[in-house]
Amino acid sequence: MMTFYAKKSFSCEEQGEEGKKGMGRIKSDNREKYGLLRSAALDLFYEQGIGRTTVAQIAARAGVAKGTFYLYFPTKERLVEELFLYCLQRSVAACAEGLEAEPTACGKLRRRILNMLRWHRRHPREAWMQRALNLPPSMQRENYELMSPHYLAERAIIQEGIKSGEFCSAPADLLCEMFFSAVGGIIRYVNLHPEVMEDPAALSLALDTMLRGIVRQGG
């Protein structure tokens, strides 16, 4: 178990800018090495954990000298932050796909979570980087702040559902907390039971169960 190194939160726009800083400071002819280091780190973190991975191991996997690492990242912690933001940006984009085609707030939430589950399955390394945030209960708010792009996107849909009468007439923050926690639950469930993704009925049941807590009864 590890705690994420970063202690700051980012808006959607700030995360985009932060994620570009690494590439922005690198000359075009050196971007390949930057990508090799990032990919090597992602492989090693996924295989053996962040805490057990050293800068020397990352450089060796990338096929560069250890000193080259520090031309791109001042510290291992900075690499972790950039890699987390890179993975987060990819998942945020994936989750937003096709939402405009859904006419209801409930449909949009279902599509978001289905997109997320599929993205986790197709990109296990990147998904693992997000799950590497193992924070104790006293720090759960910090977890939400780090994951703010997902949280804010879901909050906007929930507010839409409250306004349309699809969701319970309750404070938006309450429904957001309930739903955000349920999302973590369904991701863990599918990780334990990957066969669910191949069973449309079982997957639909899981999504319906997740949404039941916020949907207006009889509506």
VEXKENU-49638 format. One record per residue: residue number from 0; x, y, z of N, C-alpha, C in turn. Coordinates in steps of 0.2 Angstrom, whole numbers, plus 5000, padded with zeros to 4 digits. Layout:
<recs>
 domi n.px n.py n.pz ca.px ca.py ca.pz c.px c.py c.pz
  NUM    X    Y    Z     X     Y     Z    X    Y    Z
...
</recs>
This chain:
<recs>
 domi n.px n.py n.pz ca.px ca.py ca.pz c.px c.py c.pz
    0 5004 4994 5000  5000  5000  5000 5004 5006 5000
    1 5002 5011 4996  5006  5017  4996 5001 5023 4996
    2 5004 5029 4998  5000  5035  4998 5003 5039 4992
    3 4999 5042 4988  5001  5046  4982 5005 5052 4985
    4 5010 5054 4981  5015  5059  4983 5012 5066 4983
    5 5008 5067 4978  5006  5074  4977 5001 5076 4982
    6 5001 5082 4984  4997  5085  4989 4993 5091 4987
    7 4992 5092 4980  4989  5097  4977 4983 5095 4973
    8 4978 5099 4972  4972  5097  4968 4973 5101 4962
    9 4969 5099 4956  4970  5102  4950 4963 5102 4947
   10 4961 5108 4944  4955  5108  4940 4956 5105 4933
   11 4951 5104 4929  4952  5101  4923 4957 5104 4919
   12 4957 5111 4918  4961  5115  4914 4968 5115 4917
   13 4969 5115 4924  4976  5115  4927 4979 5108 4926
   14 4975 5103 4926  4978  5096  4925 4980 5096 4917
   15 4977 5099 4913  4979  5099  4906 4986 5102 4905
   16 4986 5108 4909  4992  5112  4908 4998 5108 4912
   17 4997 5105 4918  5002  5102  4921 5004 5096 4917
   18 5000 5092 4914  5002  5087  4910 5006 5088 4904
   19 5006 5095 4902  5010  5097  4896 5016 5100 4898
   20 5018 5101 4905  5024  5104  4907 5030 5099 4905
   21 5029 5093 4906  5034  5088  4905 5036 5088 4898
   22 5032 5088 4893  5033  5088  4886 5035 5095 4884
   23 5033 5100 4887  5034  5107  4885 5042 5109 4886
   24 5045 5106 4891  5052  5108  4893 5057 5103 4889
   25 5054 5099 4885  5058  5094  4881 5059 5096 4874
   26 5065 5096 4871  5066  5097  4864 5063 5091 4860
   27 5060 5093 4854  5057  5088  4850 5061 5082 4849
   28 5067 5082 4848  5072  5077  4847 5073 5072 4853
   29 5071 5075 4859  5071  5071  4865 5065 5068 4868
   30 5059 5069 4864  5053  5067  4867 5052 5059 4867
   31 5056 5056 4862  5056  5049  4862 5059 5046 4869
   32 5064 5049 4872  5067  5047  4878 5062 5048 4884
   33 5059 5054 4883  5054  5055  4888 5048 5050 4888
   34 5046 5048 4882  5041  5043  4882 5043 5036 4884
   35 5049 5035 4883  5052  5028  4885 5053 5028 4893
   36 5055 5033 4896  5055  5034  4903 5048 5033 4906
   37 5043 5037 4903  5037  5036  4906 5034 5029 4905
   38 5035 5026 4899  5032  5020  4898 5035 5014 4903
   39 5042 5015 4904  5046  5011  4908 5043 5011 4915
   40 5042 5017 4917  5040  5018  4924 5033 5015 4925
   41 5029 5016 4920  5022  5014  4921 5022 5006 4921
   42 5026 5003 4917  5027  4996  4917 5029 4993 4924
   43 5035 4996 4927  5038  4994  4933 5033 4995 4939
   44 5030 5001 4939  5025  5003  4944 5020 4997 4944
   45 5017 4996 4938  5012  4991  4938 5014 4984 4940
   46 5020 4982 4938  5023  4975  4940 5025 4974 4947
   47 5028 4980 4950  5031  4979  4957 5029 4984 4962
   48 5025 4989 4960  5023  4994  4964 5028 5000 4964
   49 5025 5006 4966  5029  5012  4965 5035 5012 4970
   50 5033 5010 4977  5038  5011  4982 5044 5006 4981
   51 5043 5001 4977  5049  4996  4976 5052 4998 4970
   52 5050 5002 4966  5054  5004  4960 5059 5010 4961
   53 5065 5009 4958  5070  5014  4959 5071 5018 4952
   54 5074 5024 4953  5076  5027  4947 5080 5023 4942
   55 5085 5020 4945  5090  5015  4941 5086 5010 4937
   56 5081 5007 4940  5077  5002  4937 5073 5005 4931
   57 5070 5011 4932  5067  5014  4927 5071 5016 4921
   58 5077 5019 4922  5082  5021  4917 5084 5014 4913
   59 5086 5009 4917  5088  5003  4914 5082 5000 4909
   60 5076 5000 4912  5071  4997  4907 5070 5002 4901
   61 5071 5008 4902  5070  5013  4896 5076 5013 4891
   62 5082 5010 4894  5088  5009  4890 5092 5015 4889
   63 5091 5019 4895  5095  5026  4895 5100 5025 4902
   64 5104 5030 4902  5108  5031  4908 5104 5034 4914
   65 5106 5032 4920  5102  5034  4926 5102 5042 4926
   66 5108 5045 4924  5108  5052  4924 5103 5055 4919
   67 5102 5052 4914  5097  5054  4909 5090 5055 4912
   68 5088 5051 4917  5082  5052  4920 5081 5059 4922
   69 5086 5062 4926  5086  5068  4929 5085 5074 4924
   70 5087 5073 4918  5086  5078  4913 5078 5079 4911
   71 5074 5074 4913  5067  5075  4911 5063 5075 4918
   72 5065 5072 4923  5061  5073  4929 5066 5074 4935
   73 5065 5080 4939  5070  5081  4944 5070 5076 4950
   74 5064 5073 4951  5064  5068  4956 5059 5062 4954
   75 5059 5056 4957  5055  5051  4956 5048 5053 4957
   76 5047 5057 4963  5040  5059  4965 5037 5064 4959
   77 5041 5068 4956  5038  5072  4950 5036 5067 4944
   78 5040 5062 4943  5038  5057  4938 5031 5054 4940
   79 5030 5052 4946  5024  5049  4948 5018 5054 4947
   80 5019 5061 4949  5014  5066  4948 5012 5066 4941
   81 5017 5067 4936  5016  5068  4929 5012 5062 4926
   82 5015 5056 4928  5012  5050  4926 5005 5049 4928
   83 5003 5051 4934  4996  5050  4937 4992 5055 4933
   84 4994 5061 4932  4990  5066  4928 4989 5064 4921
   85 4994 5061 4918  4994  5058  4911 4988 5053 4911
   86 4988 5048 4915  4983  5043  4916 4976 5045 4917
   87 4976 5050 4922  4970  5053  4923 4966 5057 4917
   88 4970 5060 4914  4968  5064  4908 4965 5059 4903
   89 4969 5053 4902  4966  5048  4897 4960 5045 4899
   90 4959 5044 4906  4953  5041  4908 4947 5046 4908
   91 4948 5052 4909  4943  5057  4909 4940 5058 4902
   92 4945 5058 4897  4943  5058  4890 4939 5052 4888
   93 4941 5046 4890  4938  5040  4888 4931 5040 4891
   94 4930 5042 4897  4923  5042  4901 4918 5047 4897
   95 4921 5052 4894  4916  5057  4891 4913 5055 4884
   96 4916 5049 4881  4914  5048  4875 4907 5045 4874
   97 4903 5048 4869  4896  5046  4868 4891 5049 4873
   98 4893 5053 4877  4888  5056  4882 4883 5060 4879
   99 4885 5064 4874  4880  5068  4870 4874 5065 4867
  100 4875 5058 4866  4870  5054  4863 4865 5052 4867
  101 4866 5053 4874  4862  5050  4879 4857 5056 4881
  102 4850 5055 4880  4845  5060  4881 4844 5061 4889
  103 4846 5056 4893  4844  5057  4900 4850 5057 4905
  104 4849 5060 4910  4855  5060  4915 4857 5053 4917
  105 4852 5049 4918  4853  5042  4921 4857 5039 4915
  106 4855 5040 4909  4859  5037  4903 4866 5039 4903
  107 4867 5045 4904  4874  5048  4904 4878 5045 4909
  108 4876 5044 4915  4880  5041  4921 4881 5034 4919
  109 4876 5030 4916  4877  5023  4914 4883 5023 4909
  110 4882 5027 4904  4887  5027  4899 4894 5029 4902
  111 4895 5034 4906  4901  5036  4909 4904 5030 4913
  112 4900 5026 4917  4903  5021  4920 4905 5015 4916
  113 4901 5014 4911  4902  5008  4906 4909 5010 4902
  114 4910 5016 4900  4916  5019  4897 4922 5017 4902
  115 4921 5019 4908  4926  5018  4913 4928 5011 4914
  116 4923 5007 4914  4925  5000  4915 4929 4997 4909
  117 4926 4999 4903  4930  4997  4897 4937 4999 4897
  118 4938 5006 4899  4944  5009  4899 4949 5005 4903
  119 4946 5004 4909  4951  5000  4914 4953 4993 4912
  120 4948 4990 4908  4950  4983  4905 4955 4984 4900
  121 4954 4989 4895  4959  4990  4890 4966 4993 4892
  122 4966 4996 4897  4972  5000  4899 4974 4998 4907
  123 4975 4992 4908  4976  4990  4915 4982 4994 4919
  124 4987 4996 4915  4993  4999  4918 4990 5006 4921
  125 4987 5010 4916  4985  5017  4917 4980 5017 4923
  126 4975 5012 4923  4970  5011  4928 4973 5010 4934
  127 4978 5006 4935  4982  5004  4941 4984 5011 4944
  128 4987 5015 4940  4990  5021  4943 4985 5025 4946
  129 4979 5025 4944  4973  5029  4948 4971 5025 4954
  130 4971 5018 4954  4970  5014  4960 4975 5014 4965
  131 4981 5017 4963  4987  5017  4968 4986 5022 4973
  132 4980 5026 4973  4979  5031  4978 4975 5027 4984
  133 4979 5024 4988  4976  5021  4994 4977 5026 5000
  134 4971 5030 5001  4971  5034  5006 4967 5032 5012
  135 4969 5033 5018  4965  5031  5024 4958 5036 5024
  136 4953 5034 5028  4947  5037  5028 4948 5045 5030
  137 4952 5046 5034  4953  5053  5036 4956 5058 5030
  138 4958 5055 5025  4961  5058  5019 4956 5057 5013
  139 4950 5055 5014  4946  5054  5008 4945 5060 5004
  140 4944 5066 5007  4942  5072  5003 4948 5073 4999
  141 4954 5072 5001  4960  5073  4997 4960 5069 4990
  142 4957 5063 4991  4957  5058  4986 4952 5061 4981
  143 4946 5064 4983  4941  5067  4978 4944 5073 4975
  144 4948 5077 4978  4951  5083  4975 4956 5081 4970
  145 4960 5075 4971  4964  5073  4966 4961 5070 4960
  146 4955 5067 4961  4951  5065  4955 4945 5070 4953
  147 4946 5076 4955  4941  5081  4953 4938 5081 4946
  148 4942 5080 4941  4939  5080  4934 4933 5075 4934
  149 4934 5069 4937  4929  5064  4937 4923 5066 4941
  150 4925 5068 4947  4920  5070  4952 4915 5076 4949
  151 4918 5081 4946  4915  5087  4944 4910 5085 4938
  152 4913 5081 4933  4909  5079  4928 4903 5075 4930
  153 4903 5071 4935  4898  5067  4938 4893 5071 4941
  154 4896 5076 4945  4891  5081  4949 4887 5085 4944
  155 4890 5087 4938  4886  5091  4933 4880 5087 4931
  156 4881 5080 4929  4876  5076  4927 4871 5075 4933
  157 4873 5074 4939  4868  5073  4944 4864 5079 4945
  158 4867 5085 4945  4863  5091  4945 4858 5091 4940
  159 4859 5089 4934  4855  5089  4928 4849 5084 4930
  160 4851 5078 4933  4845  5074  4935 4841 5076 4940
  161 4844 5080 4945  4839  5082  4950 4834 5087 4947
  162 4837 5092 4943  4833  5097  4940 4827 5094 4936
  163 4829 5088 4932  4824  5085  4928 4819 5080 4931
  164 4821 5079 4938  4816  5075  4942 4818 5067 4941
  165 4824 5066 4938  4826  5059  4937 4829 5056 4944
  166 4832 5060 4947  4836  5058  4953 4832 5061 4959
  167 4834 5058 4965  4831  5060  4971 4831 5068 4973
  168 4826 5071 4976  4827  5078  4977 4831 5078 4984
  169 4837 5078 4983  4841  5078  4989 4847 5083 4987
  170 4851 5085 4992  4857  5089  4991 4862 5086 4985
  171 4864 5089 4981  4868  5087  4975 4874 5084 4978
  172 4877 5087 4983  4883  5084  4986 4882 5077 4989
  173 4876 5076 4992  4875  5070  4995 4875 5064 4990
  174 4871 5066 4985  4870  5061  4979 4877 5060 4976
  175 4881 5065 4975  4888  5064  4972 4892 5060 4977
  176 4892 5061 4983  4896  5056  4988 4894 5049 4987
  177 4887 5048 4987  4884  5041  4986 4887 5038 4980
  178 4886 5042 4974  4887  5039  4968 4895 5038 4967
  179 4899 5043 4969  4906  5042  4968 4909 5036 4972
  180 4906 5035 4978  4908  5029  4982 4906 5023 4978
  181 4900 5023 4975  4897  5017  4972 4901 5015 4966
  182 4904 5020 4963  4908  5019  4957 4914 5015 4959
  183 4918 5017 4964  4923  5013  4967 4921 5006 4968
  184 4915 5005 4971  4913  4998  4972 4912 4994 4966
  185 4909 4997 4961  4908  4993  4955 4914 4991 4951
  186 4919 4996 4951  4926  4995  4948 4929 4989 4952
  187 4929 4989 4959  4932  4983  4962 4928 4977 4961
  188 4922 4977 4960  4918  4971  4959 4920 4968 4952
  189 4920 4972 4947  4922  4970  4940 4929 4967 4940
  190 4934 4970 4944  4940  4968  4944 4941 4961 4947
  191 4936 4960 4952  4936  4953  4955 4932 4948 4951
  192 4927 4951 4947  4923  4946  4943 4923 4949 4936
  193 4929 4948 4932  4930  4951  4925 4925 4948 4920
  194 4922 4942 4922  4917  4939  4917 4911 4943 4917
  195 4910 4948 4921  4904  4952  4921 4904 4956 4915
  196 4910 4958 4912  4910  4962  4906 4908 4958 4900
  197 4908 4952 4900  4906  4948  4895 4898 4946 4895
  198 4895 4948 4901  4888  4946  4902 4884 4952 4902
  199 4880 4954 4897  4876  4960  4897 4871 4961 4902
  200 4868 4955 4904  4863  4955  4909 4866 4956 4916
  201 4871 4953 4917  4875  4954  4924 4878 4961 4924
  202 4880 4964 4919  4883  4971  4919 4877 4976 4920
  203 4872 4975 4916  4866  4979  4917 4863 4979 4924
  204 4863 4973 4927  4861  4973  4934 4866 4977 4939
  205 4872 4976 4938  4877  4980  4942 4876 4987 4941
  206 4875 4990 4935  4874  4997  4934 4868 4999 4937
  207 4862 4995 4936  4856  4997  4939 4856 4998 4947
  208 4860 4993 4950  4860  4993  4957 4864 4999 4959
  209 4869 5000 4956  4874  5006  4957 4869 5013 4957
  210 4865 5013 4952  4861  5019  4951 4855 5020 4956
  211 4853 5014 4958  4847  5014  4962 4846 5019 4968
  212 4852 5020 4971  4852  5024  4977 4851 5031 4976
  213 4852 5034 4969  4851  5041  4968 4845 5042 4964
  214 4842 5037 4960  4836  5038  4956 4830 5039 4960
  215 4826 5043 4958  4819  5044  4961 4815 5038 4961
  216 4812 5036 4966  4808  5030  4966 4802 5031 4963
  217 4800 5026 4958  4794  5027  4954 4794 5032 4949
  218 4801 5034 4948  4801  5039  4942 4805 5036 4936
</recs>
